[in-house]
């Protein structure tokens, strides 16, 4: 059982048209850099180009697995497995695939909202971390997405 605390404060503004992006409460460049460094230091994770997100984004690819086990575990079904991508420094939010019930829980707790172009109900926008403490929390959600993709 996950014991995630609620995110403090109001939800950030998120775009309602075009590519889904976070418009307020973005990470500072320092916090964003730390987020990217921690995500791509996770075991078995490779940094790549997203098949579906703007070029400024960084895709999470897995060393040992390039094809999705189930389409709902990838943001780019039919392409290289992409459970997560981190948006660029002008946005700083993350798209991730999570089990639908877990994504709904994170939405309820204020850490996420459904992806506006979801196909499976497993695609979520994770809000950008605002503090070093929040970096650790958001990275833990990325780890959950990777476990989901691996079928763990």
DSSP file (Angstrom, degrees, kcal/mol; ACC not computed):
  #  RESIDUE AA STRUCTURE BP1 BP2  ACC     N-H-->O    O-->H-N    N-H-->O    O-->H-N    TCO  KAPPA ALPHA  PHI   PSI    X-CA   Y-CA   Z-CA
    1    1 A X              0   0    0      0, 0.0     2,-0.3     0, 0.0     0, 0.0   0.000 360.0 360.0 360.0 132.6    0.0    0.0    0.0
    2    2 A X        -     0   0    0      1,-0.0     2,-0.5     2,-0.0     0, 0.0  -0.664 360.0-161.3 -85.7 137.0    1.3    3.4   -1.0
    3    3 A X        +     0   0    0     -2,-0.3     2,-0.5     2,-0.0    -1,-0.0  -0.732  23.2 166.9-117.9  81.5    1.2    6.1    1.7
    4    4 A X        -     0   0    0     -2,-0.5     2,-0.1     3,-0.0     3,-0.1  -0.807  28.5-134.9 -96.8 132.7    1.5    9.3   -0.4
    5    5 A X        -     0   0    0     -2,-0.5     2,-0.1     1,-0.1   104,-0.1  -0.447  32.3 -91.1 -80.9 161.2    0.8   12.6    1.4
    6    6 A X        -     0   0    0     -2,-0.1     2,-0.3     1,-0.1   104,-0.2  -0.383  41.1-109.6 -67.7 147.9   -1.3   15.2   -0.3
    7    7 A X        -     0   0    0    102,-2.9     2,-0.2    -2,-0.1    -1,-0.1  -0.633  38.7-119.9 -76.2 135.3    0.4   17.9   -2.4
    8    8 A X        +     0   0    0     -2,-0.3    -1,-0.1    -3,-0.0    -3,-0.0  -0.481  66.7   8.3 -79.9 147.3    0.3   21.2   -0.6
    9    9 A X  S    S-     0   0    0     -2,-0.2     3,-0.1     2,-0.0    -2,-0.1  -0.126 100.0 -30.6  84.9-177.7   -1.4   24.3   -2.1
   10   10 A X        -     0   0    0      1,-0.1     2,-0.1    -2,-0.0    -2,-0.0  -0.301  68.8 -97.6 -73.2 157.5   -3.5   24.8   -5.2
   11   11 A X        -     0   0    0      1,-0.1    -1,-0.1    -2,-0.0   100,-0.1  -0.461  43.6-110.2 -69.9 147.6   -3.2   22.8   -8.3
   12   12 A X        -     0   0    0     -2,-0.1     2,-0.3     1,-0.1    -1,-0.1  -0.336  35.5 -97.6 -71.1 162.1   -1.1   24.4  -11.1
   13   13 A X        -     0   0    0     -2,-0.0    10,-3.4     9,-0.0    11,-1.1  -0.647  41.5-166.6 -77.5 137.5   -2.7   25.7  -14.2
   14   14 A X  B     -A   22   0A   0     -2,-0.3     8,-0.2     8,-0.3     6,-0.1  -0.977  25.6-103.5-127.8 140.5   -2.5   23.2  -17.1
   15   15 A X        -     0   0    0      6,-2.9     3,-0.1    -2,-0.4     6,-0.0  -0.190  18.9-158.9 -60.2 152.3   -3.2   23.9  -20.8
   16   16 A X  S    S+     0   0    0      4,-0.1     2,-0.3     1,-0.1    -1,-0.1   0.422  73.7  39.9-112.1  -3.2   -6.5   22.8  -22.2
   17   17 A X  S    S+     0   0    0      2,-0.2     4,-0.2     4,-0.1    -1,-0.1  -0.947 101.2  17.9-141.4 164.9   -5.4   22.8  -25.9
   18   18 A X  S    S-     0   0    0     -2,-0.3     2,-0.1     2,-0.1     3,-0.1  -0.263 119.5  -9.6  68.7-165.5   -2.4   21.9  -27.9
   19   19 A X  S    S-     0   0    0      1,-0.1     2,-0.3    97,-0.0    -2,-0.2  -0.420  89.2-104.2 -62.3 137.6    0.2   19.6  -26.2
   20   20 A X        +     0   0    0     -4,-0.1     2,-0.3    -2,-0.1    -1,-0.1  -0.468  57.4 161.7 -66.2 125.1   -0.8   19.2  -22.5
   21   21 A X        -     0   0    0     -2,-0.3    -6,-2.9    -4,-0.2     2,-0.4  -0.979  42.6-108.2-146.5 157.0    1.6   21.4  -20.5
   22   22 A X  B     -A   14   0A   0     -2,-0.3    -8,-0.3    -8,-0.2    71,-0.1  -0.725  26.7-175.8 -89.1 131.9    1.9   22.9  -17.1
   23   23 A X        +     0   0    0    -10,-3.4     2,-0.3    -2,-0.4    -9,-0.2   0.619  63.0  29.3-106.1 -16.9    1.5   26.7  -17.1
   24   24 A X  S    S+     0   0    0    -11,-1.1   -12,-0.1     1,-0.1    -1,-0.1  -0.912 105.3  31.8-139.3 166.4    2.1   27.7  -13.5
   25   25 A X  S    S+     0   0    0     -2,-0.3    -1,-0.1     1,-0.1   -13,-0.1   0.839  76.9 170.8  56.7  36.8    4.1   26.4  -10.5
   26   26 A X        -     0   0    0     -3,-0.1    -1,-0.1     1,-0.1    66,-0.1  -0.337  38.8 -94.8 -74.5 160.3    6.8   25.1  -12.7
   27   27 A X        -     0   0    0     64,-0.3   103,-0.1     1,-0.1    -1,-0.1  -0.398  38.6-112.3 -67.0 148.8   10.1   23.8  -11.3
   28   28 A X     >  -     0   0    0    101,-0.2     4,-3.0   102,-0.2     5,-0.3  -0.418  36.6-103.3 -68.0 160.9   13.1   26.2  -11.2
   29   29 A X  H  > S+     0   0    0      1,-0.2     4,-2.4     2,-0.2     5,-0.2   0.869 124.2  52.3 -55.4 -35.4   15.8   25.2  -13.6
   30   30 A X  H  > S+     0   0    0      2,-0.2     4,-2.0     1,-0.2    -1,-0.2   0.933 112.0  43.3 -66.5 -45.9   17.8   23.8  -10.6
   31   31 A X  H  > S+     0   0    0      2,-0.2     4,-2.5     1,-0.2    -2,-0.2   0.917 114.9  50.4 -66.4 -43.0   14.9   21.7   -9.4
   32   32 A X  H  X S+     0   0    0     -4,-3.0     4,-2.7     1,-0.2     5,-0.2   0.914 109.2  51.6 -61.1 -42.9   14.1   20.5  -12.9
   33   33 A X  H  X S+     0   0    0     -4,-2.4     4,-2.4    -5,-0.3    -1,-0.2   0.898 110.4  48.6 -60.4 -40.7   17.8   19.6  -13.5
   34   34 A X  H  X S+     0   0    0     -4,-2.0     4,-2.6     2,-0.2    -1,-0.2   0.908 110.3  51.8 -65.0 -42.7   17.8   17.6  -10.3
   35   35 A X  H  X S+     0   0    0     -4,-2.5     4,-2.5     2,-0.2    -2,-0.2   0.946 112.2  45.1 -57.8 -51.1   14.6   15.8  -11.3
   36   36 A X  H  X S+     0   0    0     -4,-2.7     4,-2.5     1,-0.2    -2,-0.2   0.916 113.2  50.8 -61.3 -44.4   16.0   14.8  -14.7
   37   37 A X  H  X S+     0   0    0     -4,-2.4     4,-0.6    -5,-0.2    -1,-0.2   0.917 112.3  46.1 -61.3 -43.9   19.3   13.7  -13.1
   38   38 A X  H >< S+     0   0    0     -4,-2.6     3,-0.5     2,-0.2     4,-0.4   0.899 112.7  49.7 -68.4 -40.0   17.5   11.5  -10.6
   39   39 A X  H >< S+     0   0    0     -4,-2.5     3,-1.4     1,-0.2    -2,-0.2   0.943 113.1  45.1 -63.3 -46.7   15.2    9.9  -13.1
   40   40 A X  H 3< S+     0   0    0     -4,-2.5    -1,-0.2     1,-0.3    -2,-0.2   0.507 105.9  61.9 -82.1  -1.4   17.9    9.0  -15.6
   41   41 A X  T << S+     0   0    0     -4,-0.6    -1,-0.3    -3,-0.5    -2,-0.2   0.471  78.6 114.5 -91.9  -5.2   20.1    7.7  -12.7
   42   42 A X  S X  S-     0   0    0     -3,-1.4     3,-1.7    -4,-0.4     2,-0.1  -0.355  83.1 -90.2 -65.4 146.7   17.4    5.0  -12.0
   43   43 A X  T 3  S+     0   0    0      1,-0.3    -1,-0.1    19,-0.0     3,-0.1  -0.322 107.9   7.5 -62.7 133.5   18.6    1.5  -12.6
   44   44 A X  T 3  S+     0   0    0      1,-0.2    19,-2.9    -3,-0.1     2,-0.4   0.543  96.9 131.3  78.4   7.2   18.0    0.2  -16.1
   45   45 A X  E <   -B   62   0B   0     -3,-1.7     2,-0.4    17,-0.2    -1,-0.2  -0.786  34.8-170.8 -99.3 135.5   16.8    3.6  -17.4
   46   46 A X  E     -B   61   0B   0     15,-3.4    15,-2.9    -2,-0.4     2,-0.4  -0.929  21.9-125.6-118.4 146.9   18.0    5.2  -20.6
   47   47 A X  E     +B   60   0B   0     -2,-0.4     2,-0.3    13,-0.2    13,-0.2  -0.778  43.6 154.0 -90.4 134.7   17.4    8.7  -21.9
   48   48 A X  E     -B   59   0B   0     11,-2.2    11,-2.8    -2,-0.4     2,-0.4  -0.832  45.9 -76.6-145.9-175.9   15.9    8.9  -25.3
   49   49 A X        -     0   0    0     -2,-0.3     2,-0.2     9,-0.2     9,-0.1  -0.741  48.7-117.8 -89.7 135.8   13.8   11.0  -27.7
   50   50 A X        -     0   0    0      7,-0.4     7,-0.1    -2,-0.4    35,-0.1  -0.484   9.6-151.3 -72.7 140.5   10.0   10.8  -27.2
   51   51 A X  S    S+     0   0    0     29,-0.2    -1,-0.1    -2,-0.2    -2,-0.0   0.621  96.2  22.7 -80.1 -13.9    7.9    9.4  -30.0
   52   52 A X  S    S+     0   0    0      2,-0.1     2,-0.2     3,-0.0    -1,-0.1   0.523 107.4  75.7-132.2 -11.0    5.0   11.6  -29.1
   53   53 A X  S    S-     0   0    0      1,-0.2    -3,-0.1   -34,-0.0     6,-0.1  -0.690  89.9 -78.7-109.4 159.8    6.1   14.6  -27.1
   54   54 A X    >   -     0   0    0     -2,-0.2     3,-2.5     1,-0.1    -4,-0.2  -0.099  49.3-103.4 -54.2 156.1    7.9   17.9  -28.3
   55   55 A X  T 3  S+     0   0    0      1,-0.3    -1,-0.1    -6,-0.1    -5,-0.1   0.710 118.2  66.5 -57.7 -22.7   11.6   17.6  -29.0
   56   56 A X  T 3  S+     0   0    0      2,-0.1    -1,-0.3    -7,-0.1    33,-0.2   0.627  86.8  93.6 -73.6 -10.9   12.5   19.4  -25.7
   57   57 A X    <   -     0   0    0     -3,-2.5     2,-0.5    30,-0.1    -7,-0.4  -0.411  68.9-140.9 -81.1 158.6   11.1   16.4  -23.8
   58   58 A X  E     - C   0  86B   0     28,-2.5    28,-2.7    -9,-0.1     2,-0.3  -0.983  14.7-142.9-122.4 123.1   13.2   13.5  -22.6
   59   59 A X  E     -BC  48  85B   0    -11,-2.8   -11,-2.2    -2,-0.5     2,-0.7  -0.607   9.1-132.7 -85.9 142.2   11.8   10.0  -22.9
   60   60 A X  E     +BC  47  84B   0     24,-2.8    24,-0.6    -2,-0.3    23,-0.5  -0.862  32.4 177.8 -88.8 117.1   12.4    7.3  -20.3
   61   61 A X  E     -B   46   0B   0    -15,-2.9   -15,-3.4    -2,-0.7     2,-0.4  -0.838  24.1-126.5-114.3 158.4   13.4    4.1  -22.1
   62   62 A X  E >   -BD  45  65B   0      3,-0.7     3,-0.8    -2,-0.3   -17,-0.2  -0.897   5.0-142.5-111.1 134.7   14.3    0.8  -20.4
   63   63 A X  T 3  S+     0   0    0    -19,-2.9    -1,-0.1    -2,-0.4   -18,-0.1   0.903 100.8  37.4 -57.1 -44.7   17.6   -1.0  -21.2
   64   64 A X  T 3  S+     0   0    0    -20,-0.3     2,-0.3     1,-0.2    -1,-0.2   0.414 118.1  47.0 -95.6   2.4   16.1   -4.5  -21.0
   65   65 A X  B <   +D   62   0B   0     -3,-0.8    -3,-0.7     1,-0.1    -1,-0.2  -0.931  43.2 163.0-149.9 118.0   12.7   -3.9  -22.6
   66   66 A X        +     0   0    0     -2,-0.3    15,-2.8    -5,-0.1     2,-0.4   0.543  66.6  63.3-111.4  -9.8   11.9   -2.0  -25.8
   67   67 A X  S    S-     0   0    0     13,-0.2     2,-0.1    14,-0.1    13,-0.1  -0.931  85.5-113.2-118.8 139.4    8.4   -3.2  -26.5
   68   68 A X        -     0   0    0     -2,-0.4     3,-0.2    11,-0.4    82,-0.1  -0.429   9.5-148.0 -69.6 142.5    5.4   -2.7  -24.3
   69   69 A X  S    S+     0   0    0     80,-0.5     2,-0.3     1,-0.3    -1,-0.1   0.859  92.3  10.0 -72.0 -37.6    3.9   -5.7  -22.6
   70   70 A X  S >  S-     0   0    0     79,-0.1     3,-2.1     1,-0.1    -1,-0.3  -0.992  79.2-123.3-141.2 142.1    0.4   -4.0  -22.8
   71   71 A X  G >  S+     0   0    0     -2,-0.3     3,-1.6     1,-0.3     6,-0.2   0.801 106.9  66.4 -59.4 -28.4   -0.4   -0.8  -24.8
   72   72 A X  G 3  S+     0   0    0      1,-0.3    -1,-0.3    48,-0.1    26,-0.1   0.544  92.1  63.2 -72.5  -3.4   -1.7    0.9  -21.7
   73   73 A X  G <  S+     0   0    0     -3,-2.1     2,-0.4    76,-0.1    -1,-0.3   0.419  97.9  64.8 -97.3   1.6    1.8    0.9  -20.1
   74   74 A X    X   -     0   0    0     -3,-1.6     3,-0.5    -4,-0.2     9,-0.2  -0.962  64.3-149.4-128.8 142.6    3.4    3.2  -22.8
   75   75 A X  T 3  S+     0   0    0      7,-2.9     8,-0.1    -2,-0.4    -1,-0.1   0.613 104.3  40.1 -76.2 -13.4    2.8    6.8  -23.9
   76   76 A X  T >  S-     0   0    0      6,-0.2     3,-2.4     4,-0.2    -1,-0.2  -0.491  82.3-165.7-135.0  62.2    3.7    5.7  -27.5
   77   77 A X  T <  S+     0   0    0     -3,-0.5     3,-0.1     1,-0.3    -6,-0.1  -0.215  77.9  25.5 -54.9 137.8    2.2    2.3  -28.1
   78   78 A X  T 3  S+     0   0    0      1,-0.4    -1,-0.3   -10,-0.0     2,-0.2   0.302 114.3  77.1  89.6  -9.8    3.6    0.7  -31.2
   79   79 A X  S <  S-     0   0    0     -3,-2.4    -1,-0.4     1,-0.2   -11,-0.4  -0.443 106.1 -47.6-110.3-170.1    6.9    2.6  -30.8
   80   80 A X  S    S-     0   0    0     -2,-0.2    -1,-0.2     1,-0.1   -13,-0.2  -0.391  79.9 -86.1 -59.0 139.4    9.7    2.0  -28.4
   81   81 A X        +     0   0    0    -15,-2.8   -19,-0.3   -19,-0.1     2,-0.2  -0.240  53.6 174.7 -50.9 127.0    8.4    1.5  -24.9
   82   82 A X        +     0   0    0    -21,-0.1    -7,-2.9    -3,-0.1    -6,-0.2  -0.692  12.4 165.0-139.6  80.5    8.0    5.0  -23.3
   83   83 A X  S    S+     0   0    0    -23,-0.5    14,-2.1    -9,-0.2     2,-0.3   0.781  72.6  16.2 -68.7 -23.9    6.3    4.7  -19.9
   84   84 A X  E     -CE  60  96B   0    -24,-0.6   -24,-2.8    12,-0.2     2,-0.3  -0.991  57.8-171.7-145.6 144.6    7.4    8.3  -19.0
   85   85 A X  E     -CE  59  95B   0     10,-2.3    10,-2.5    -2,-0.3     2,-0.5  -0.984  17.3-142.4-138.3 145.4    8.6   11.4  -20.6
   86   86 A X  E     -CE  58  94B   0    -28,-2.7   -28,-2.5    -2,-0.3     8,-0.2  -0.871  22.2-131.3-101.4 124.6    9.8   14.5  -18.8
   87   87 A X        -     0   0    0      6,-2.6   -30,-0.1    -2,-0.5   -32,-0.0  -0.344  34.9 -87.7 -74.6 159.9    8.8   17.8  -20.5
   88   88 A X    >>  -     0   0    0      1,-0.1     4,-2.5     3,-0.1     3,-2.3   0.089  44.6 -88.5 -66.4 177.0   11.5   20.5  -21.1
   89   89 A X  T 34 S+     0   0    0      1,-0.3    -1,-0.1     2,-0.2   -57,-0.1   0.648 124.1  61.8 -65.3 -17.0   12.6   23.2  -18.8
   90   90 A X  T 34 S+     0   0    0    -64,-0.0    -1,-0.3   -34,-0.0    -2,-0.1   0.510 124.0  18.0 -84.7  -2.8    9.9   25.6  -20.0
   91   91 A X  T <4 S-     0   0    0     -3,-2.3   -64,-0.3     2,-0.1    -2,-0.2   0.614  75.1-172.3-127.3 -61.0    7.2   23.2  -18.8
   92   92 A X     <  +     0   0    0     -4,-2.5    37,-0.3     1,-0.3    -3,-0.1   0.384  43.0 120.3  76.9   0.8    8.8   20.8  -16.2
   93   93 A X        -     0   0    0     -5,-0.2    -6,-2.6    35,-0.2     2,-0.4  -0.327  53.5-134.2 -83.6 177.8    5.8   18.5  -15.8
   94   94 A X  E     -EF  86 126B   0     32,-2.1    32,-3.3    -8,-0.2     2,-0.5  -0.975   4.2-146.5-133.5 141.7    5.9   14.8  -16.6
   95   95 A X  E     +EF  85 125B   0    -10,-2.5   -10,-2.3    -2,-0.4     2,-0.3  -0.942  31.5 167.8-103.6 136.5    3.6   12.4  -18.5
   96   96 A X  E     -EF  84 124B   0     28,-2.5    28,-2.8    -2,-0.5     2,-0.5  -0.996  35.0-127.4-147.6 147.8    3.5    8.9  -17.1
   97   97 A X  E     + F   0 123B   0    -14,-2.1     2,-0.3    -2,-0.3    26,-0.2  -0.858  38.2 164.7 -94.4 130.4    1.5    5.7  -17.4
   98   98 A X        -     0   0    0     24,-2.7    47,-0.1    -2,-0.5     5,-0.0  -0.948  49.9 -78.5-138.0 155.9    0.2    4.3  -14.1
   99   99 A X    >>  -     0   0    0     -2,-0.3     4,-2.6     1,-0.1     3,-0.6  -0.359  50.4-118.2 -52.6 138.9   -2.4    1.8  -13.1
  100  100 A X  H 3> S+     0   0    0      1,-0.3     4,-2.3     2,-0.2     5,-0.2   0.857 112.5  50.9 -54.1 -41.5   -5.7    3.6  -13.4
  101  101 A X  H 3> S+     0   0    0      1,-0.2     4,-1.7     2,-0.2    -1,-0.3   0.873 111.9  47.5 -66.6 -35.7   -6.6    3.3   -9.7
  102  102 A X  H <> S+     0   0    0     -3,-0.6     4,-2.6     2,-0.2    -2,-0.2   0.904 111.3  50.2 -72.1 -41.2   -3.1    4.7   -8.7
  103  103 A X  H  X S+     0   0    0     -4,-2.6     4,-2.1     1,-0.2    -2,-0.2   0.897 110.1  51.1 -61.6 -39.2   -3.4    7.6  -11.1
  104  104 A X  H  X S+     0   0    0     -4,-2.3     4,-2.4    -5,-0.3    -1,-0.2   0.888 109.5  50.9 -64.2 -38.3   -6.8    8.4   -9.7
  105  105 A X  H  X S+     0   0    0     -4,-1.7     4,-2.0     2,-0.2    -2,-0.2   0.920 110.6  47.7 -64.8 -44.0   -5.4    8.3   -6.2
  106  106 A X  H  <>S+     0   0    0     -4,-2.6     5,-2.6     2,-0.2     6,-0.9   0.850 110.9  52.2 -66.3 -33.1   -2.6   10.7   -7.1
  107  107 A X  H ><5S+     0   0    0     -4,-2.1     3,-1.1     4,-0.2    -2,-0.2   0.932 109.7  48.9 -64.8 -45.6   -5.1   13.0   -8.8
  108  108 A X  H 3<5S+     0   0    0     -4,-2.4    -2,-0.2     1,-0.2    -1,-0.2   0.861 110.5  51.3 -60.2 -37.4   -7.2   12.9   -5.6
  109  109 A X  T 3<5S-     0   0    0     -4,-2.0  -102,-2.9    -5,-0.1    -1,-0.2   0.512 119.1-111.5 -81.8  -5.2   -4.1   13.7   -3.6
  110  110 A X  T < 5S+     0   0    0     -3,-1.1    -3,-0.2    -4,-0.4    -2,-0.1   0.608  89.8 106.9  90.8  12.0   -3.2   16.7   -5.9
  111  111 A X  S   <S+     0   0    0     -5,-2.6    16,-2.4    -6,-0.1     2,-0.3   0.595  82.9   8.6 -95.7 -13.0   -0.1   15.3   -7.6
  112  112 A X  E     -G  126   0B   0     -6,-0.9     2,-0.3    14,-0.2    14,-0.2  -0.912  52.7-152.1-155.2 171.4   -1.5   14.6  -11.0
  113  113 A X  E     -G  125   0B   0     12,-1.7    12,-3.2    -2,-0.3     3,-0.1  -0.968  43.2 -82.8-149.8 158.0   -4.4   14.8  -13.4
  114  114 A X  E     -G  124   0B   0     -2,-0.3    10,-0.3    10,-0.2     2,-0.1  -0.278  51.4-101.8 -60.4 145.4   -5.5   12.6  -16.3
  115  115 A X    >   -     0   0    0      8,-2.8     3,-1.4     1,-0.1     8,-0.1  -0.464  26.7-132.2 -62.9 135.5   -3.7   13.2  -19.6
  116  116 A X  T 3  S+     0   0    0      1,-0.3    -1,-0.1    -2,-0.1    -2,-0.1   0.744 105.6  41.9 -68.7 -19.9   -6.0   15.2  -21.8
  117  117 A X  T 3  S+     0   0    0    -97,-0.0    -1,-0.3     6,-0.0    -2,-0.1  -0.129  83.8 158.5-114.3  36.8   -5.5   12.8  -24.7
  118  118 A X    <   -     0   0    0     -3,-1.4   -43,-0.0     1,-0.1    -4,-0.0  -0.293  22.7-178.2 -65.4 144.4   -5.7    9.6  -22.8
  119  119 A X  S    S+     0   0    0    -47,-0.0    -1,-0.1     0, 0.0   -47,-0.1   0.662  83.1  22.8-106.6 -28.8   -6.5    6.4  -24.7
  120  120 A X  S    S-     0   0    0    -48,-0.1   -20,-0.1   -49,-0.1   -48,-0.1   0.454  99.6-111.0-122.7  -5.3   -6.5    3.8  -21.8
  121  121 A X  S    S+     0   0    0     -6,-0.1   -18,-0.1     2,-0.1    -3,-0.0   0.617 100.4  93.2  78.2  11.1   -7.2    5.8  -18.6
  122  122 A X        +     0   0    0    -48,-0.1   -24,-2.7   -19,-0.1     2,-0.5   0.373  57.7  97.6-113.0   0.2   -3.6    5.0  -17.5
  123  123 A X  E     +F   97   0B   0    -26,-0.2    -8,-2.8    -8,-0.1     2,-0.3  -0.810  50.5 172.1 -99.1 126.3   -2.0    8.2  -18.8
  124  124 A X  E     -FG  96 114B   0    -28,-2.8   -28,-2.5    -2,-0.5     2,-0.6  -0.938  34.0-130.1-133.3 150.9   -1.4   11.0  -16.3
  125  125 A X  E     -FG  95 113B   0    -12,-3.2   -12,-1.7    -2,-0.3     2,-0.5  -0.917  25.1-153.7 -95.9 121.2    0.3   14.4  -16.1
  126  126 A X  E     -FG  94 112B   0    -32,-3.3   -32,-2.1    -2,-0.6   -14,-0.2  -0.846  22.8-117.0 -94.2 128.4    2.4   14.5  -13.0
  127  127 A X        -     0   0    0    -16,-2.4   -34,-0.1    -2,-0.5     3,-0.1  -0.313  34.0 -97.1 -67.4 148.0    2.9   18.1  -11.7
  128  128 A X        -     0   0    0    -37,-0.2   -35,-0.2     1,-0.1     2,-0.1  -0.329  41.1-109.3 -61.8 139.1    6.4   19.5  -11.6
  129  129 A X        -     0   0    0    -37,-0.3  -101,-0.2     1,-0.1    -1,-0.1  -0.475  25.1-166.9 -69.4 143.6    8.1   19.4   -8.3
  130  130 A X        +     0   0    0     -2,-0.1     2,-0.3  -103,-0.1  -102,-0.2   0.603  69.7  29.7-104.2 -16.9    8.6   22.7   -6.5
  131  131 A X  S  > S-     0   0    0      1,-0.1     4,-1.5  -100,-0.1    -1,-0.1  -0.880  84.6-106.1-137.6 165.7   11.1   21.7   -3.9
  132  132 A X  H  > S+     0   0    0     -2,-0.3     4,-1.4     1,-0.2     3,-0.1   0.888 121.7  56.4 -60.3 -39.3   13.9   19.1   -3.5
  133  133 A X  H  > S+     0   0    0      1,-0.2     4,-1.3     2,-0.2    -1,-0.2   0.915 106.3  49.3 -58.2 -44.3   11.5   17.1   -1.2
  134  134 A X  H  > S+     0   0    0      1,-0.2     4,-2.8     2,-0.2     5,-0.2   0.796 100.4  65.4 -68.8 -27.7    8.9   17.0   -4.0
  135  135 A X  H  X S+     0   0    0     -4,-1.5     4,-2.7     1,-0.2    -1,-0.2   0.947 102.4  48.6 -56.6 -47.2   11.6   15.8   -6.4
  136  136 A X  H  X S+     0   0    0     -4,-1.4     4,-1.6     1,-0.2    -1,-0.2   0.882 112.1  48.5 -60.6 -39.1   11.9   12.6   -4.4
  137  137 A X  H  X S+     0   0    0     -4,-1.3     4,-1.3     2,-0.2    -1,-0.2   0.936 113.1  46.2 -67.1 -46.9    8.1   12.1   -4.3
  138  138 A X  H  X S+     0   0    0     -4,-2.8     4,-1.9     1,-0.2     3,-0.3   0.891 110.0  54.0 -65.6 -39.0    7.7   12.7   -8.1
  139  139 A X  H  X S+     0   0    0     -4,-2.7     4,-2.4    -5,-0.2    -1,-0.2   0.872 103.9  56.8 -62.2 -35.4   10.7   10.3   -8.8
  140  140 A X  H  X S+     0   0    0     -4,-1.6     4,-1.7     1,-0.2    -1,-0.2   0.863 105.3  50.9 -64.0 -33.4    8.9    7.6   -6.7
  141  141 A X  H  X S+     0   0    0     -4,-1.3     4,-2.0    -3,-0.3    -1,-0.2   0.884 108.1  52.2 -68.9 -37.7    5.9    8.0   -9.1
  142  142 A X  H  X S+     0   0    0     -4,-1.9     4,-2.2     2,-0.2    -2,-0.2   0.908 107.4  52.5 -62.0 -41.8    8.2    7.6  -12.1
  143  143 A X  H  X S+     0   0    0     -4,-2.4     4,-2.3     1,-0.2    -1,-0.2   0.887 107.2  52.4 -61.5 -38.4    9.5    4.4  -10.4
  144  144 A X  H  X S+     0   0    0     -4,-1.7     4,-2.3     2,-0.2    -1,-0.2   0.906 108.3  50.9 -62.9 -40.8    5.9    3.1  -10.1
  145  145 A X  H  X S+     0   0    0     -4,-2.0     4,-2.3     2,-0.2    -2,-0.2   0.893 109.3  50.4 -63.6 -40.4    5.4    3.8  -13.8
  146  146 A X  H  X S+     0   0    0     -4,-2.2     4,-2.1     2,-0.2    -1,-0.2   0.909 110.2  49.6 -65.1 -42.0    8.5    1.8  -14.7
  147  147 A X  H  X>S+     0   0    0     -4,-2.3     5,-2.4     2,-0.2     4,-0.7   0.899 109.7  52.3 -62.9 -39.4    7.4   -1.1  -12.5
  148  148 A X  H ><5S+     0   0    0     -4,-2.3     3,-0.7     1,-0.2    -2,-0.2   0.920 110.1  48.2 -59.6 -45.5    4.0   -0.9  -14.3
  149  149 A X  H 3<5S+     0   0    0     -4,-2.3   -80,-0.5     1,-0.2    -1,-0.2   0.855 110.8  51.0 -64.2 -35.8    5.7   -1.1  -17.7
  150  150 A X  H 3<5S-     0   0    0     -4,-2.1    -1,-0.2    -5,-0.1    -2,-0.2   0.591 113.7-118.6 -79.2  -9.9    7.8   -4.0  -16.6
  151  151 A X  T <<5       0   0    0     -4,-0.7    -3,-0.2    -3,-0.7    -2,-0.1   0.687 360.0 360.0  81.2  17.5    4.8   -5.9  -15.4
  152  152 A X      <       0   0    0     -5,-2.4    -4,-0.2    -6,-0.2    -5,-0.1   0.467 360.0 360.0 -76.7 360.0    6.0   -6.0  -11.7
